[in-house]
């Protein structure tokens, strides 16, 4: 249970979250004259001074995200109370910062909520009241991403937010096939509808130009792709990158090889080829040979393939523990945590009948009908309120 305070520090209600997978996931005090969820951002009272000093507010999906981020020294996070972002939430956020950052979970419902918030905000935007977005990789929330990767990697997303124009265009343009002439007309008209909801003349002028520029760039890129046939390399999944990091760490940390070997074999995460590679090194004289002294000239082709994957420079950037210079105790600790996190994540995905490849290859994008419904319903609601 968590006490909920308003922006002035007064306790106005309580919230709770289940510890298992039962529903409802969150429950709050009932609505009353002094407790209205649409007017409250969790943690705003505690965070407002640092928000003002840093000129940064991170709006997350739920208060568990806020608590997790605070524990990791990110203290500008706030969240609505189990409901989508409202106009009142936006107006409240703009009292403390000119451009809050919205970062909901990267699943389908989180993406829809982010898009709805973007469309909802358009009539309220001014040169001093803006909104930007951070979109994590598919299916991640802040806590799972930080635990699986690192706080530094997470920070790169925070430092590179999407503008509201880029976010709306990115999500809307991938929901419709722009190779078809009729769809180009439909989408161009959709952009005009979005622009018509903007009330500030300066915002309307510049956003219209930016939307149209992005649209024509998209059409130009589609035209270029149509004229040339390219072989697209197979995309390496996050799972494979993570497992390659374990194998790279195994090679680079010679004093940890026995321990890492046991962890990987017991984990059941490796493919047959990866097991063969591991055994090829571990059950030969190469076990005691430093990585720089290993002669790969006589490696079988399947072993060479796995070995080359461990040389990928991206792995060293994503997973610092693979480096031989990294502290051994800290490296083995992070490897254990990463293996457990990966196994847990794969187990959860199986429960909901999804594979890790779904995360990599199937975008959480909305269909065109879903997108239009969000825009249409919001527009109609605004008319009812006028």
Buried (B, 14 or more C-beta within 10 A) or exposed (E): EBEBBBBEEEEBBEBEBEEEEEEEEBBBBEEEEEBBBBBBBBBBBBBBEEBBEEEBBBBBBBBBBBBBBBEBEBBBBBBBBBEBBBBBBBEBBBEBBBBBBBBBBBBBEBBBBBBBBBBBBBBBBEEEBBBBBBBBBBBBBBBBBBBBBBEEBBEEBBEEBBBBBBBBBBBBBBBBEBEEEEBBEBBBEBBEEBBEBBEBEEBBEBBBEBBBEBBEEBBEEBEEEEEEEEEEEEEBBBBBBBBBBBBBBBBBBBEBBEBBBEBBBEBEBBEEEBBBBBEBBBEEEBEEBEBEEEEEEEBEEBBBEBBEBBEBEEBBEBBBBBBBEBEBEEBBEBBBEBBEBBEEBBEEBEEEEBBBEBBBEEBBBBEBEEBBEBBEEBBEEBEEEE
